[in-house]
Amino acid sequence: MLADSGYLELPPLRLEYRMIGPRPDAAPTIVMLHEGLGSVGLWGSFPDELAAATGIGVFAYSRAGYGQSPPAKLPRTTSFLDEEAREVLPRVVDAIGFQRGFLLGHSDGASIATIYAGSVQDHRVRGLVLIAPHFFTEEMGLSEIRRARKSFESGGLRDRLSRWHADVDAAFRSWNEPWLDPGFATWDITDALGYIRVPMLIVQGEEDQYGTLKQIEAAERECTCPVEVAVLPGLRHVPYREAPELTLKTVAGFINRLLRDHHEGEAGKIPGLAAR
């Protein structure tokens, strides 16, 4: 049985992880996919609060090169999101004994969740939570990424990120270089949206500096699955840090409704979880 925290050994990858609550082989589990410069640690207390609010398990891991996970081969290609969704994530969920539950992704993590749900036939996934997702590139987002590069090169952003990543340069390059590759300007995964067959919640800050509400419009236009949208006023790209209580209430409410719909929350089905 996996410990509460440690490393998933998926040669050649060694991925830092953390688990809260019931184990994935025993109860529904929320698999968390972090943002482009995120990690297990950068989720803060959100995984713990989500586990408490839903009564189910939460599994978070740091992709290769992020947090304490050793880096993957650099430079990353412009297909890095597809590679994470189609090659790495399937190995992760199998390794932890995932039986049923949800994918929750933020920013790049939301893109990975979208690609996975739209291209991998995995009936264990009962719903998606996409926070500040990217379905296609927008110039305002690329401009923000270029500003991040300047801040990193000047030392300010590098210093702030160094406490969260064992190899901060590898972490930054793994995110920044693919996004600013000229070939990434036409990146678009909206076709994956039409193949998703599970309910989806999209949470986005009204003032998100990396993407406009056109991202949401694309999902509403392309998806045949149920799509719920929460545009949070006054917030930018990281709602769970900017307005933690509101974000938690929104996300947990969606997941708890799906638990009821699938009868996963019935007393006796999940250790320690009462019927809602």
Secondary structure, 3 states (H helix, E strand, C coil): CCCCEEEEEECCEEEEEEEECCCCCCCCEEEEECCCCCCCHHHCCHHHHHHHHHCCEEEEECCCCCCCCCCCCCCCCCCHHHHHHHHHHHHHHHHCCCCCEEEEEECHHHHHHHHHHHHCCCCCEEEEEEECCCCECCHHHHHHHHHHHHHHHHCHHHHHHCCCCCCHHHHHHHHHHHHHCHHHHHCECHHHHCCCCCCEEEEEECCCCCCCCHHHHHHHHHCCCCEEEEEECCCCCCHHHHCHHHHHHHHHHHHHHHHHHCCCCCCCCCCCCCCC
